[in-house]
Amino acid sequence: MNATTASRFCVSRADLHATRLLPDPDTPATRALAEGEVRLRVLSFALTANNITYAAFGDKMKYWQFFPSGAEGWGCIPVWGFAEVVESRNADVATGQRVYGYLPMGHYLVVQAARVNPRGFMDAAAHRRELAVVYNQLVFCAADPAYDPALEGQQAVLRPLFTTSFLIDDFMAEHDFFGADQLLLSSASSKTAYGTAFCLARRAGGPTVHGLTSAGNLDFTRGLGCYGAVTRYEEVASLDPDLPTVYIDFAGDAGLRRTIHEHFGTALKYSCSVGGSHWEALGGAGGLPGPRPELFFAPAQGKKRSAPPPEGWGAAGFEERLDQAWSAFMQKVNDPAQPWLVIHADRGAEAVSAAYQQLLAGRSDPRAGLMLAP
């Protein structure tokens, strides 16, 4: 991807291994702006296992609908990153501003800017009106208290994942952890699981936070310091089958899910499906012993908490609580005595393709954060 041949990186919806570059539909030469529209130039974006989850659940959760590819059978995976306003036909949005939000893996994005305020605006394009509002918001970096130019990589890589972590923790606490004494997290080395474990571990007197991971990531996961225990996947049968347990599934591995349900049986108080990092092992959840797995959709919990009191905290209250948790997490992540996340930056189509295939194959380093540019 380069400025002279603006394109978007797309994947086959039938075979996630297959990729291609398609012409970018939002270039200045291709699409003139209508009244109220704004053209963004994509500067950089994060690529994580969460984006593989977007692809794995692309049809079920409507992720393919955010940035239609225009080519039948092909989809554009959404990413979180930074862009610059390079053209505007909206009097309230000036050119030159840097924004953070949901973007395509390409060079440009045209948005219908609406509800403009000092903090940012939302994309009210017709095809996005029925999609989750949280994904349609773009934030002015200059007005974002969480923004630090020196930590753009950490924000793009971790902020969306940590928001999900924060909401999982809130959901579990709201339901008094479903009466469990143990919270079992699969794919425990993943960034979203780590953020969840971090939030859960801050609650005094809560259930034990128990991580499940591969043998290769065992020492790394134990070294994170927020799991009360860490066990290899192959050793699930060694866990106490009578201990009241909640399963928080970041892996999406159908075989592992069945093993856990069969092992704990009635002691399994709740089964929560979050991600699909083991996307090739995804499968149905029917016919399992114990509770039926429930899909956790972070935007729904976020919408609930952003509602006015007494049902929620209000938008300002939600942002305040999230910002406090994020600040605490950033202190942990950037602790010079125990550095955890290393940002790796690269640019161009070949770099994007290589990074995507590495994540798809599950070969990514849990310590690495990928920041890519078109």
C-alpha atoms as a printed R data frame, in Angstrom:
    type eleno elety resid chain resno       x       y      z
1   ATOM     1    CA   MET     A     1   0.000   0.000  0.000
2   ATOM     2    CA   ASN     A     2   1.457   3.343 -1.016
3   ATOM     3    CA   ALA     A     3   0.196   6.800 -1.821
4   ATOM     4    CA   THR     A     4   0.304   6.352 -5.601
5   ATOM     5    CA   THR     A     5  -1.727   3.142 -5.607
6   ATOM     6    CA   ALA     A     6  -4.144   3.657 -2.713
7   ATOM     7    CA   SER     A     7  -5.716   0.364 -1.741
8   ATOM     8    CA   ARG     A     8  -7.373  -1.588  1.050
9   ATOM     9    CA   PHE     A     9  -6.175  -4.875  2.484
10  ATOM    10    CA   CYS     A    10  -9.015  -7.406  2.273
11  ATOM    11    CA   VAL     A    11  -9.460 -11.066  3.172
12  ATOM    12    CA   SER     A    12 -11.636 -13.816  1.816
13  ATOM    13    CA   ARG     A    13 -14.708 -14.267  3.998
14  ATOM    14    CA   ALA     A    14 -14.670 -17.986  3.112
15  ATOM    15    CA   ASP     A    15 -10.937 -18.553  3.703
16  ATOM    16    CA   LEU     A    16  -9.214 -16.134  6.082
17  ATOM    17    CA   HIS     A    17  -5.803 -17.166  4.738
18  ATOM    18    CA   ALA     A    18  -6.566 -15.657  1.322
19  ATOM    19    CA   THR     A    19  -5.888 -11.925  0.992
20  ATOM    20    CA   ARG     A    20  -5.814  -9.313 -1.740
21  ATOM    21    CA   LEU     A    21  -5.473  -5.570 -2.248
22  ATOM    22    CA   LEU     A    22  -8.552  -3.832 -3.615
23  ATOM    23    CA   PRO     A    23  -8.735  -0.246 -4.878
24  ATOM    24    CA   ASP     A    24  -9.445   2.205 -2.069
25  ATOM    25    CA   PRO     A    25 -12.961   3.587 -2.707
26  ATOM    26    CA   ASP     A    26 -12.399   6.772 -0.682
27  ATOM    27    CA   THR     A    27  -9.444   8.394 -2.456
28  ATOM    28    CA   PRO     A    28  -9.812  12.028 -3.571
29  ATOM    29    CA   ALA     A    29  -9.624  10.924 -7.202
30  ATOM    30    CA   THR     A    30 -12.338   8.297 -6.733
31  ATOM    31    CA   ARG     A    31 -14.871  10.017 -4.518
32  ATOM    32    CA   ALA     A    32 -15.758  13.681 -4.205
33  ATOM    33    CA   LEU     A    33 -17.087  14.742 -0.823
34  ATOM    34    CA   ALA     A    34 -20.767  15.474 -0.311
35  ATOM    35    CA   GLU     A    35 -22.017  18.125  2.081
36  ATOM    36    CA   GLY     A    36 -21.206  17.187  5.684
37  ATOM    37    CA   GLU     A    37 -18.586  14.601  4.739
38  ATOM    38    CA   VAL     A    38 -14.975  14.454  5.910
39  ATOM    39    CA   ARG     A    39 -12.045  12.628  4.315
40  ATOM    40    CA   LEU     A    40  -9.546  10.981  6.660
41  ATOM    41    CA   ARG     A    41  -6.074   9.824  5.652
42  ATOM    42    CA   VAL     A    42  -5.081   6.748  7.626
43  ATOM    43    CA   LEU     A    43  -1.758   7.285  9.406
44  ATOM    44    CA   SER     A    44  -1.248   4.108 11.434
45  ATOM    45    CA   PHE     A    45  -3.195   1.296 13.041
46  ATOM    46    CA   ALA     A    46  -2.722  -1.591 15.449
47  ATOM    47    CA   LEU     A    47  -3.078  -5.221 14.430
48  ATOM    48    CA   THR     A    48  -3.779  -7.752 17.180
49  ATOM    49    CA   ALA     A    49  -5.422 -11.120 17.717
50  ATOM    50    CA   ASN     A    50  -8.596  -9.124 18.359
51  ATOM    51    CA   ASN     A    51  -8.700  -8.311 14.653
52  ATOM    52    CA   ILE     A    52  -8.625 -12.029 13.909
53  ATOM    53    CA   THR     A    53 -11.693 -12.322 16.147
54  ATOM    54    CA   TYR     A    54 -13.360  -9.595 14.066
55  ATOM    55    CA   ALA     A    55 -12.744 -11.699 10.966
56  ATOM    56    CA   ALA     A    56 -13.794 -14.991 12.568
57  ATOM    57    CA   PHE     A    57 -17.080 -13.423 13.709
58  ATOM    58    CA   GLY     A    58 -17.366 -11.106 10.711
59  ATOM    59    CA   ASP     A    59 -20.752 -12.348  9.545
60  ATOM    60    CA   LYS     A    60 -22.287 -13.144 12.915
61  ATOM    61    CA   MET     A    61 -21.318  -9.828 14.538
62  ATOM    62    CA   LYS     A    62 -21.569  -7.650 11.390
63  ATOM    63    CA   TYR     A    63 -17.907  -6.604 11.374
64  ATOM    64    CA   TRP     A    64 -17.798  -6.879  7.575
65  ATOM    65    CA   GLN     A    65 -20.435  -4.145  7.328
66  ATOM    66    CA   PHE     A    66 -18.306  -1.295  8.674
67  ATOM    67    CA   PHE     A    67 -16.114  -0.913  5.574
68  ATOM    68    CA   PRO     A    68 -17.779  -2.725  2.649
69  ATOM    69    CA   SER     A    69 -15.168  -4.061  0.225
70  ATOM    70    CA   GLY     A    70 -17.338  -3.743 -2.886
71  ATOM    71    CA   ALA     A    71 -16.148  -7.188 -3.998
72  ATOM    72    CA   GLU     A    72 -18.383 -10.176 -3.362
73  ATOM    73    CA   GLY     A    73 -16.883 -12.645 -0.918
74  ATOM    74    CA   TRP     A    74 -14.187 -10.255  0.327
75  ATOM    75    CA   GLY     A    75 -14.118  -8.293  3.576
76  ATOM    76    CA   CYS     A    76 -12.136  -5.445  5.099
77  ATOM    77    CA   ILE     A    77 -11.190  -6.158  8.727
78  ATOM    78    CA   PRO     A    78 -11.674  -3.090 10.949
79  ATOM    79    CA   VAL     A    79  -8.686  -1.835 12.945
80  ATOM    80    CA   TRP     A    80  -8.133   0.817 15.614
81  ATOM    81    CA   GLY     A    81  -5.737   3.603 14.799
82  ATOM    82    CA   PHE     A    82  -4.986   7.206 13.923
83  ATOM    83    CA   ALA     A    83  -5.933   9.345 10.958
84  ATOM    84    CA   GLU     A    84  -5.708  12.958  9.829
85  ATOM    85    CA   VAL     A    85  -8.542  15.109  8.500
86  ATOM    86    CA   VAL     A    86  -7.279  16.023  5.018
87  ATOM    87    CA   GLU     A    87 -10.503  17.379  3.492
88  ATOM    88    CA   SER     A    88 -13.740  18.567  5.046
89  ATOM    89    CA   ARG     A    89 -17.128  19.739  3.908
90  ATOM    90    CA   ASN     A    90 -18.312  20.004  7.486
91  ATOM    91    CA   ALA     A    91 -17.886  23.475  9.011
92  ATOM    92    CA   ASP     A    92 -17.371  21.988 12.476
93  ATOM    93    CA   VAL     A    93 -14.480  19.699 11.501
94  ATOM    94    CA   ALA     A    94 -11.273  21.445 10.493
95  ATOM    95    CA   THR     A    95  -8.555  19.915  8.333
96  ATOM    96    CA   GLY     A    96  -5.251  19.005  9.958
97  ATOM    97    CA   GLN     A    97  -6.795  17.446 13.061
98  ATOM    98    CA   ARG     A    98  -5.577  14.057 14.235
99  ATOM    99    CA   VAL     A    99  -8.292  11.575 15.224
100 ATOM   100    CA   TYR     A   100  -8.412   8.154 16.817
101 ATOM   101    CA   GLY     A   101 -11.009   5.518 16.036
102 ATOM   102    CA   TYR     A   102 -12.207   2.568 13.953
103 ATOM   103    CA   LEU     A   103 -10.578   2.506 10.526
104 ATOM   104    CA   PRO     A   104 -10.094   0.285  7.481
105 ATOM   105    CA   MET     A   105  -6.701  -1.204  6.602
106 ATOM   106    CA   GLY     A   106  -6.218   1.229  3.755
107 ATOM   107    CA   HIS     A   107  -5.270   4.789  2.884
108 ATOM   108    CA   TYR     A   108  -8.494   6.763  3.238
109 ATOM   109    CA   LEU     A   109 -11.912   6.796  4.856
110 ATOM   110    CA   VAL     A   110 -14.804   9.127  4.037
111 ATOM   111    CA   VAL     A   111 -17.188   9.659  6.939
112 ATOM   112    CA   GLN     A   112 -20.465  11.521  7.383
113 ATOM   113    CA   ALA     A   113 -19.527  13.633 10.400
114 ATOM   114    CA   ALA     A   114 -22.404  14.111 12.838
115 ATOM   115    CA   ARG     A   115 -22.861  15.081 16.491
116 ATOM   116    CA   VAL     A   116 -19.645  17.078 16.345
117 ATOM   117    CA   ASN     A   117 -18.483  18.290 19.763
118 ATOM   118    CA   PRO     A   118 -15.163  19.403 21.283
119 ATOM   119    CA   ARG     A   119 -14.206  15.767 21.939
120 ATOM   120    CA   GLY     A   120 -14.925  14.375 18.472
121 ATOM   121    CA   PHE     A   121 -17.734  13.237 16.180
122 ATOM   122    CA   MET     A   122 -19.463  10.132 14.900
123 ATOM   123    CA   ASP     A   123 -19.774   8.617 11.443
124 ATOM   124    CA   ALA     A   124 -23.459   8.715 10.534
125 ATOM   125    CA   ALA     A   125 -23.044   7.086  7.118
126 ATOM   126    CA   ALA     A   126 -26.211   5.221  6.160
127 ATOM   127    CA   HIS     A   127 -24.577   1.762  6.168
128 ATOM   128    CA   ARG     A   128 -23.324   2.261  9.759
129 ATOM   129    CA   ARG     A   129 -26.511   3.507 11.416
130 ATOM   130    CA   GLU     A   130 -27.587   0.049 12.574
131 ATOM   131    CA   LEU     A   131 -24.134  -0.862 13.892
132 ATOM   132    CA   ALA     A   132 -22.841  -0.464 17.453
133 ATOM   133    CA   VAL     A   133 -22.382   3.247 18.224
134 ATOM   134    CA   VAL     A   134 -19.063   2.773 20.023
135 ATOM   135    CA   TYR     A   135 -17.436   1.736 16.733
136 ATOM   136    CA   ASN     A   136 -18.729   4.813 14.915
137 ATOM   137    CA   GLN     A   137 -17.090   7.423 17.154
138 ATOM   138    CA   LEU     A   138 -13.902   9.279 16.219
139 ATOM   139    CA   VAL     A   139 -12.025  11.216 18.892
140 ATOM   140    CA   PHE     A   140  -9.947  14.365 18.406
141 ATOM   141    CA   CYS     A   141  -6.552  13.439 19.836
142 ATOM   142    CA   ALA     A   142  -5.958  16.991 21.088
143 ATOM   143    CA   ALA     A   143  -9.097  16.740 23.256
144 ATOM   144    CA   ASP     A   144  -8.563  13.160 24.478
145 ATOM   145    CA   PRO     A   145  -7.243  12.998 28.067
146 ATOM   146    CA   ALA     A   146  -6.028   9.447 27.416
147 ATOM   147    CA   TYR     A   147  -3.904  10.507 24.434
148 ATOM   148    CA   ASP     A   148  -0.143  10.801 24.752
149 ATOM   149    CA   PRO     A   149   1.802  11.327 21.493
150 ATOM   150    CA   ALA     A   150   4.679   9.307 22.912
151 ATOM   151    CA   LEU     A   151   2.382   6.358 23.601
152 ATOM   152    CA   GLU     A   152   0.350   6.168 20.393
153 ATOM   153    CA   GLY     A   153   1.386   2.554 19.909
154 ATOM   154    CA   GLN     A   154   0.183   1.515 23.353
155 ATOM   155    CA   GLN     A   155  -3.116   3.339 22.860
156 ATOM   156    CA   ALA     A   156  -3.863   1.810 19.476
157 ATOM   157    CA   VAL     A   157  -2.813  -1.692 20.521
158 ATOM   158    CA   LEU     A   158  -4.255  -1.808 24.022
159 ATOM   159    CA   ARG     A   159  -7.025   0.773 24.482
160 ATOM   160    CA   PRO     A   160  -9.771  -1.089 22.545
161 ATOM   161    CA   LEU     A   161  -8.789  -4.392 24.158
162 ATOM   162    CA   PHE     A   162  -8.619  -2.871 27.627
163 ATOM   163    CA   THR     A   163 -12.062  -1.319 27.209
164 ATOM   164    CA   THR     A   164 -13.406  -4.825 26.621
165 ATOM   165    CA   SER     A   165 -11.413  -6.074 29.637
166 ATOM   166    CA   PHE     A   166 -12.823  -3.304 31.818
167 ATOM   167    CA   LEU     A   167 -16.374  -4.156 30.754
168 ATOM   168    CA   ILE     A   168 -15.914  -7.904 31.353
169 ATOM   169    CA   ASP     A   169 -14.680  -7.149 34.862
170 ATOM   170    CA   ASP     A   170 -17.651  -4.844 35.443
171 ATOM   171    CA   PHE     A   171 -20.110  -7.435 34.101
172 ATOM   172    CA   MET     A   172 -18.701 -10.152 36.347
173 ATOM   173    CA   ALA     A   173 -18.767  -7.920 39.430
174 ATOM   174    CA   GLU     A   174 -22.306  -6.766 38.613
175 ATOM   175    CA   HIS     A   175 -23.422 -10.400 38.748
176 ATOM   176    CA   ASP     A   176 -21.371 -11.139 41.874
177 ATOM   177    CA   PHE     A   177 -19.197 -13.454 39.767
178 ATOM   178    CA   PHE     A   178 -22.173 -15.819 39.466
179 ATOM   179    CA   GLY     A   179 -21.266 -17.277 42.848
180 ATOM   180    CA   ALA     A   180 -17.937 -18.647 41.586
181 ATOM   181    CA   ASP     A   181 -14.762 -19.101 43.607
182 ATOM   182    CA   GLN     A   182 -12.635 -19.307 40.455
183 ATOM   183    CA   LEU     A   183 -12.588 -17.396 37.170
184 ATOM   184    CA   LEU     A   184 -10.942 -19.484 34.454
185 ATOM   185    CA   LEU     A   185  -9.544 -17.453 31.521
186 ATOM   186    CA   SER     A   186  -8.413 -19.169 28.316
187 ATOM   187    CA   SER     A   187  -5.767 -17.628 26.033
188 ATOM   188    CA   ALA     A   188  -4.424 -16.073 29.234
189 ATOM   189    CA   SER     A   189  -1.337 -14.608 27.549
190 ATOM   190    CA   SER     A   190  -3.492 -12.539 25.184
191 ATOM   191    CA   LYS     A   191  -3.717  -8.815 25.751
192 ATOM   192    CA   THR     A   192  -7.482  -8.804 26.368
193 ATOM   193    CA   ALA     A   193  -7.242 -11.645 28.882
194 ATOM   194    CA   TYR     A   194  -4.340  -9.897 30.604
195 ATOM   195    CA   GLY     A   195  -6.316  -6.652 30.865
196 ATOM   196    CA   THR     A   196  -9.266  -8.580 32.285
197 ATOM   197    CA   ALA     A   197  -7.075 -10.361 34.829
198 ATOM   198    CA   PHE     A   198  -5.512  -7.012 35.771
199 ATOM   199    CA   CYS     A   199  -8.943  -5.479 36.469
200 ATOM   200    CA   LEU     A   200 -10.196  -8.544 38.334
201 ATOM   201    CA   ALA     A   201  -7.056  -8.747 40.460
202 ATOM   202    CA   ARG     A   202  -7.640  -5.181 41.688
203 ATOM   203    CA   ARG     A   203 -10.845  -6.281 43.425
204 ATOM   204    CA   ALA     A   204 -10.058  -7.327 46.996
205 ATOM   205    CA   GLY     A   205 -11.643 -10.559 48.107
206 ATOM   206    CA   GLY     A   206 -12.814 -11.650 44.667
207 ATOM   207    CA   PRO     A   207 -12.558 -15.128 43.160
208 ATOM   208    CA   THR     A   208  -9.198 -16.592 42.184
209 ATOM   209    CA   VAL     A   209  -8.200 -15.527 38.656
210 ATOM   210    CA   HIS     A   210  -6.856 -18.669 36.938
211 ATOM   211    CA   GLY     A   211  -5.212 -18.515 33.514
212 ATOM   212    CA   LEU     A   212  -5.097 -21.234 30.873
213 ATOM   213    CA   THR     A   213  -2.337 -21.025 28.294
214 ATOM   214    CA   SER     A   214  -0.008 -23.022 26.052
215 ATOM   215    CA   ALA     A   215   3.225 -24.547 27.312
216 ATOM   216    CA   GLY     A   216   5.207 -21.996 25.315
217 ATOM   217    CA   ASN     A   217   3.524 -19.044 27.030
218 ATOM   218    CA   LEU     A   218   3.432 -20.535 30.536
219 ATOM   219    CA   ASP     A   219   6.370 -18.639 32.039
220 ATOM   220    CA   PHE     A   220   5.383 -15.388 30.327
221 ATOM   221    CA   THR     A   221   1.813 -15.601 31.651
222 ATOM   222    CA   ARG     A   222   2.945 -16.391 35.176
223 ATOM   223    CA   GLY     A   223   5.287 -13.413 35.015
224 ATOM   224    CA   LEU     A   224   2.415 -11.004 34.347
225 ATOM   225    CA   GLY     A   225   1.685 -11.022 38.065
226 ATOM   226    CA   CYS     A   226  -2.099 -10.781 37.961
227 ATOM   227    CA   TYR     A   227  -3.091 -14.460 37.821
228 ATOM   228    CA   GLY     A   228  -3.539 -16.376 41.049
229 ATOM   229    CA   ALA     A   229  -2.663 -19.544 39.133
230 ATOM   230    CA   VAL     A   230  -1.714 -20.500 35.583
231 ATOM   231    CA   THR     A   231  -2.247 -23.945 34.033
232 ATOM   232    CA   ARG     A   232  -1.418 -25.468 30.657
233 ATOM   233    CA   TYR     A   233  -4.353 -26.475 28.472
234 ATOM   234    CA   GLU     A   234  -3.314 -30.117 28.689
235 ATOM   235    CA   GLU     A   235  -3.705 -30.056 32.477
236 ATOM   236    CA   VAL     A   236  -7.333 -28.929 32.747
237 ATOM   237    CA   ALA     A   237  -8.262 -32.373 34.101
238 ATOM   238    CA   SER     A   238  -6.022 -31.721 37.120
239 ATOM   239    CA   LEU     A   239  -8.219 -28.838 38.320
240 ATOM   240    CA   ASP     A   240 -10.705 -29.352 41.155
241 ATOM   241    CA   PRO     A   241 -13.960 -30.335 39.364
242 ATOM   242    CA   ASP     A   242 -16.108 -29.336 42.341
243 ATOM   243    CA   LEU     A   243 -14.830 -25.763 42.670
244 ATOM   244    CA   PRO     A   244 -17.544 -23.260 41.601
245 ATOM   245    CA   THR     A   245 -16.111 -21.832 38.391
246 ATOM   246    CA   VAL     A   246 -16.845 -19.264 35.687
247 ATOM   247    CA   TYR     A   247 -15.230 -19.833 32.298
248 ATOM   248    CA   ILE     A   248 -14.240 -16.681 30.359
249 ATOM   249    CA   ASP     A   249 -13.325 -17.892 26.897
250 ATOM   250    CA   PHE     A   250 -10.929 -15.742 24.851
251 ATOM   251    CA   ALA     A   251  -9.766 -18.653 22.691
252 ATOM   252    CA   GLY     A   252 -13.029 -19.826 21.146
253 ATOM   253    CA   ASP     A   253 -11.661 -23.366 20.937
254 ATOM   254    CA   ALA     A   254 -14.700 -25.661 20.780
255 ATOM   255    CA   GLY     A   255 -12.755 -28.711 21.987
256 ATOM   256    CA   LEU     A   256 -11.348 -26.872 24.986
257 ATOM   257    CA   ARG     A   257 -14.794 -25.499 25.795
258 ATOM   258    CA   ARG     A   258 -16.271 -29.002 25.804
259 ATOM   259    CA   THR     A   259 -13.447 -30.307 27.993
260 ATOM   260    CA   ILE     A   260 -14.084 -27.569 30.554
261 ATOM   261    CA   HIS     A   261 -17.851 -28.025 30.528
262 ATOM   262    CA   GLU     A   262 -17.539 -31.786 30.929
263 ATOM   263    CA   HIS     A   263 -14.875 -31.483 33.629
264 ATOM   264    CA   PHE     A   264 -16.750 -29.020 35.864
265 ATOM   265    CA   GLY     A   265 -20.336 -29.998 35.037
266 ATOM   266    CA   THR     A   266 -22.736 -28.429 37.543
267 ATOM   267    CA   ALA     A   267 -19.847 -26.615 39.262
268 ATOM   268    CA   LEU     A   268 -19.577 -24.426 36.169
269 ATOM   269    CA   LYS     A   269 -21.725 -21.440 37.102
270 ATOM   270    CA   TYR     A   270 -21.380 -19.390 33.910
271 ATOM   271    CA   SER     A   271 -19.673 -19.764 30.547
272 ATOM   272    CA   CYS     A   272 -18.760 -16.552 28.768
273 ATOM   273    CA   SER     A   273 -17.578 -16.418 25.144
274 ATOM   274    CA   VAL     A   274 -15.464 -13.346 24.336
275 ATOM   275    CA   GLY     A   275 -13.030 -14.012 21.502
276 ATOM   276    CA   GLY     A   276 -11.740 -16.394 18.885
277 ATOM   277    CA   SER     A   277  -7.954 -16.334 19.045
278 ATOM   278    CA   HIS     A   278  -8.036 -20.099 18.286
279 ATOM   279    CA   TRP     A   279 -10.221 -19.284 15.280
280 ATOM   280    CA   GLU     A   280  -9.581 -22.541 13.408
281 ATOM   281    CA   ALA     A   281 -11.047 -24.475 16.337
282 ATOM   282    CA   LEU     A   282 -14.290 -22.499 16.523
283 ATOM   283    CA   GLY     A   283 -17.420 -24.577 16.745
284 ATOM   284    CA   GLY     A   284 -20.955 -24.758 18.053
285 ATOM   285    CA   ALA     A   285 -21.886 -24.666 21.728
286 ATOM   286    CA   GLY     A   286 -24.842 -27.018 21.641
287 ATOM   287    CA   GLY     A   287 -25.174 -30.153 23.738
288 ATOM   288    CA   LEU     A   288 -22.702 -29.130 26.419
289 ATOM   289    CA   PRO     A   289 -23.132 -30.055 30.080
290 ATOM   290    CA   GLY     A   290 -23.619 -27.138 32.441
291 ATOM   291    CA   PRO     A   291 -24.689 -23.612 31.453
292 ATOM   292    CA   ARG     A   292 -25.080 -22.646 27.824
293 ATOM   293    CA   PRO     A   293 -22.179 -20.402 26.721
294 ATOM   294    CA   GLU     A   294 -23.246 -16.772 26.455
295 ATOM   295    CA   LEU     A   295 -21.591 -14.351 24.035
296 ATOM   296    CA   PHE     A   296 -20.192 -11.257 25.720
297 ATOM   297    CA   PHE     A   297 -20.674  -8.189 23.516
298 ATOM   298    CA   ALA     A   298 -18.709  -5.318 25.047
299 ATOM   299    CA   PRO     A   299 -20.663  -2.499 23.311
300 ATOM   300    CA   ALA     A   300 -23.883  -3.688 24.984
301 ATOM   301    CA   GLN     A   301 -22.325  -3.488 28.463
302 ATOM   302    CA   GLY     A   302 -20.763  -0.141 27.559
303 ATOM   303    CA   LYS     A   303 -24.117   1.212 26.399
304 ATOM   304    CA   LYS     A   304 -25.706   0.063 29.662
305 ATOM   305    CA   ARG     A   305 -23.033   1.745 31.792
306 ATOM   306    CA   SER     A   306 -23.170   4.954 29.720
307 ATOM   307    CA   ALA     A   307 -26.905   5.313 30.334
308 ATOM   308    CA   PRO     A   308 -28.055   7.982 32.836
309 ATOM   309    CA   PRO     A   309 -28.332   6.991 36.515
310 ATOM   310    CA   PRO     A   310 -29.728   4.990 38.180
311 ATOM   311    CA   GLU     A   311 -29.469   2.390 35.372
312 ATOM   312    CA   GLY     A   312 -25.949   3.467 34.424
313 ATOM   313    CA   TRP     A   313 -23.164   5.881 35.323
314 ATOM   314    CA   GLY     A   314 -23.856   8.394 32.580
315 ATOM   315    CA   ALA     A   315 -21.446   9.005 29.706
316 ATOM   316    CA   ALA     A   316 -19.128  11.173 31.823
317 ATOM   317    CA   GLY     A   317 -19.180   8.700 34.715
318 ATOM   318    CA   PHE     A   318 -18.347   5.820 32.409
319 ATOM   319    CA   GLU     A   319 -15.431   7.690 30.821
320 ATOM   320    CA   GLU     A   320 -14.106   8.712 34.244
321 ATOM   321    CA   ARG     A   321 -14.095   5.151 35.570
322 ATOM   322    CA   LEU     A   322 -12.551   3.786 32.386
323 ATOM   323    CA   ASP     A   323  -9.868   6.491 32.340
324 ATOM   324    CA   GLN     A   324  -8.912   5.721 35.951
325 ATOM   325    CA   ALA     A   325  -8.571   2.011 35.214
326 ATOM   326    CA   TRP     A   326  -6.664   2.741 31.997
327 ATOM   327    CA   SER     A   327  -4.202   4.999 33.821
328 ATOM   328    CA   ALA     A   328  -3.518   2.266 36.374
329 ATOM   329    CA   PHE     A   329  -3.032  -0.277 33.595
330 ATOM   330    CA   MET     A   330  -0.645   2.007 31.721
331 ATOM   331    CA   GLN     A   331   1.482   2.379 34.838
332 ATOM   332    CA   LYS     A   332   1.744  -1.414 34.952
333 ATOM   333    CA   VAL     A   333   2.411  -1.776 31.227
334 ATOM   334    CA   ASN     A   334   5.108   0.909 31.186
335 ATOM   335    CA   ASP     A   335   6.811  -0.052 34.436
336 ATOM   336    CA   PRO     A   336  10.530   0.338 33.572
337 ATOM   337    CA   ALA     A   337  11.418  -2.356 36.106
338 ATOM   338    CA   GLN     A   338   9.283  -4.923 34.278
339 ATOM   339    CA   PRO     A   339   8.658  -3.837 30.674
340 ATOM   340    CA   TRP     A   340   5.896  -5.825 29.048
341 ATOM   341    CA   LEU     A   341   4.819  -4.385 25.708
342 ATOM   342    CA   VAL     A   342   7.280  -3.642 22.911
343 ATOM   343    CA   ILE     A   343   5.857  -1.716 19.953
344 ATOM   344    CA   HIS     A   344   7.008  -2.879 16.519
345 ATOM   345    CA   ALA     A   345   6.293  -0.431 13.694
346 ATOM   346    CA   ASP     A   346   6.256  -1.202  9.967
347 ATOM   347    CA   ARG     A   347   4.566   0.026  6.810
348 ATOM   348    CA   GLY     A   348   3.390  -1.103  3.409
349 ATOM   349    CA   ALA     A   349   1.332  -3.926  1.939
350 ATOM   350    CA   GLU     A   350   3.947  -6.634  2.435
351 ATOM   351    CA   ALA     A   351   4.371  -5.745  6.109
352 ATOM   352    CA   VAL     A   352   0.609  -5.727  6.677
353 ATOM   353    CA   SER     A   353   0.197  -9.082  4.943
354 ATOM   354    CA   ALA     A   354   3.069 -10.689  6.855
355 ATOM   355    CA   ALA     A   355   1.791  -9.420 10.211
356 ATOM   356    CA   TYR     A   356  -1.733 -10.617  9.449
357 ATOM   357    CA   GLN     A   357  -0.594 -14.114  8.453
358 ATOM   358    CA   GLN     A   358   1.557 -14.359 11.584
359 ATOM   359    CA   LEU     A   359  -1.401 -13.484 13.804
360 ATOM   360    CA   LEU     A   360  -3.665 -15.840 11.883
361 ATOM   361    CA   ALA     A   361  -1.235 -18.692 12.499
362 ATOM   362    CA   GLY     A   362  -1.017 -17.877 16.216
363 ATOM   363    CA   ARG     A   363   2.705 -17.185 15.973
364 ATOM   364    CA   SER     A   364   2.688 -13.671 17.420
365 ATOM   365    CA   ASP     A   365   4.837 -12.781 20.411
366 ATOM   366    CA   PRO     A   366   2.565 -11.848 23.357
367 ATOM   367    CA   ARG     A   367   5.077  -9.136 24.280
368 ATOM   368    CA   ALA     A   368   4.806  -7.470 20.868
369 ATOM   369    CA   GLY     A   369   2.429  -4.741 19.783
370 ATOM   370    CA   LEU     A   370   2.154  -4.225 16.038
371 ATOM   371    CA   MET     A   371   1.703  -0.698 14.678
372 ATOM   372    CA   LEU     A   372   1.363  -0.604 10.918
373 ATOM   373    CA   ALA     A   373   1.013   2.129  8.321
374 ATOM   374    CA   PRO     A   374  -0.431   1.872  4.808
